[in-house]
Amino acid sequence: RLTDVTGVQTCALPIFVDNANFDALQEEFERQFGDISDIGTAEVKKMLDAFRQQVEDSELPPEMKEKILDDIDDIYDDLDKRTQESFNKIGTAIKDIGSLLENFGAEQGLVDSISAIGDAVSVLGDITYAIAKNDWWSVFSLAVKLINSVTKAIQNLVSLLDSDPFAGVEEIGVRVSNAEKAVEKSVGTNVAISQEGLM
């Protein structure tokens, strides 16, 4: 019996592996991605720190700044819970912040930053759910999406981040590369997960 794993959206070619190799790959993915939710959460918190600074440095009215900063505090708390309900609350809070900024006519940089953070949080939520279900093939695919979304958010906030803002992205990239190599070894196929233009 063959197992179709074309659900890995980032693969260049359809991949079919037998059950023994499938199980071995699942174990390898778990080794590579077991802590990716921790890494992703740390990256989102880093971006929220930078966005907080961006808000504080902006020309927004004091009362609006206070509301947004309070909302960010709530997002920090919900990130640590890592439940579907908490990710839903974060998604709603980020959309509300974005709408507030757009309706006020805030500078585009603020709007773009919170939108990019929202995209990263959405992928992080999907990864967290997939890990909870031991769906490591989905985690493999989503890891590449996380690299893209986090990179986009960092690019909007890079001037407010530390001297090595892409360290977390690079760490995830190493895990993805290791998983690619495991797939290639298992099926004898050159699996091309494109990370071009990420940095």
N, C-alpha and C positions, 0 to 999 in steps of 0.2 A: 504494500500500500504506500502510495506517495503522499506527501504532505505539501500542499501548495503554500508557499510563503511569499507570494507576490504582494501580500499586504504591506511588506516593507516598501513604502512608497518611493524611497530614495534609490532603489536598485535600478541599474540601467537595463538589466535583462531579467526575464522571468527566471526564478530560481526554484528548483524542486530538490528536496532532500529526503532521504529515507528517514524512518522514525528514529533510528539510532543516532544519526547525525543531528537530527532535529533536537533530540533531548540534550545532546552534548553542546549544541549551540545555545540552547536555552540556558544551560549552566554557565557558559562563558559570558553570555549577555548579563546574567545576574551578577557575575563577578565584576564586570566592567561598569555596570549601571546601577548597582545596588544602592549607592549613595548619591546618585545624580540629583535626587530631589533635594538633598542637603546642599549640594553645590549650587543648584538653581535658586534655592531660597536665599542663600547668602548673596548671590548676584543681584536678586531683586531688591534685597535690603540695601545693598550698596547703591543701587540706582535710586531708591527712595531717599537715601541720605543726600544724594546729589540733587535730586529734585527738590527736596526740602530747602537746600541752600539756594537753589534757583528761585524758589518762591520768595524766600526771605530777602533776596537781593533785587527782586522785581519792584515795579512801581505800582503794584496792586494796592488797593485800600487796606488799611490795617485790619479791619473786621473780616475782609475776605481772606487775607493771609491767615488769620487765626483759625477760621473755619477749615481751610485746606490743611493746615498743619495738624489740627485735631483729627481730621479724617485720615491723614497719613499715620498718626499714632494708632488709630483703630486698625488700619491695614497691617501694621507691624504685628499686632496681637493676633489677628486672624491668620496671618501667614504661618505662625507657629502651630496653629491647630491642625492645619493640613487636612481638613475634611471637605466634603463636597459643599456643605453649607457655608463653610468659611470662604472657600474660593468663590462661591456665588456672591457672597457679601462683598468680597474684594472687587469682583468685576463690576458690581453695581456702584460701589464707592468711586472707582476710577472713572466710570462713565459719568457719574455726577460731577466729579471734579472737572472733567473735560468739558462738559456742558456749561458749567459755571464759568469757566475761563472763556469759552467761545462766546457765550451770551454777553459777557462783559466786554469783549473785544480785546482780550489780553494778547500780548505778543505771541507770535506764532510758535516761537521756541518752547514756550511753556505748554502749549496745546500739543505740539509734536512729542514732547518728552513724556507726558502722561499717557498719550495714546500708545507710544512704543512700549512703555512699562506695562500697560494693559495687555498688549499682545504677548509679552513675555510671561506674564502671570497666567494667561489663558493656557499657554503651552505647558507651563509648570504644573497647572492643575491637571491637565490631561496625563502628564507623566506620572504624577502622584497616584491618580486613579489606576493607571495601567500597572504600576508597581504593586499596588494593593491587590490586584487581580492576578499577579504573576504573569502578566501578558508581556513578556520580555521582547517579543518581536515588535510590538507597538512602541515599547520604550526605545528600542534601537532606532526606529523611524523618527520618533518624536525628538530624540536627542539632537538630530540635525536641525529640526525646526527650532529647538531651543537655542542652538548656536546662532542661527539667523536672527531670531527675535531679540536675543540679548545683545548681539552685536549692533543691531540697529538702534536699540535704546542707548547703549554706551556711546555710540557716535553722536547722539543728540546731547549727551551730558559729559563728554570726554574732558572738557576744560575744568569740570568740577570734581573729577575723580583723581585718585592717587597716581603715582608714577607708572604703575603697571595695571592699567584698567582692564586689559584683555586676559589677565592671568586665568580667571575662571573659565572663560571661553576656550582658551588654549587647553586647559585641563580636560574639558568635555571633549574637545577635538581629539585628544590622545585616546580617550576611551572609544570614541567612534572608530578611529583608525584601527585600534586593536580588534574591535568587533568585525570590521570589514575583513581584516586578515583571517580571522577565524572562519568567516563565511567562505572566503576564497579557498582556504585550505580544505574545507569540508566538501565543497561542490566543484572545485577546480575551475571556477569562473572568476573573471576579473570584475569584481563588484565595484562600480564607480559611484561613490557617494560624493557628490560635488560639494566642495567647500571653497570653490573659487570665488574671489571677490568678497570674502567675509571680512577681511581685515582692512 
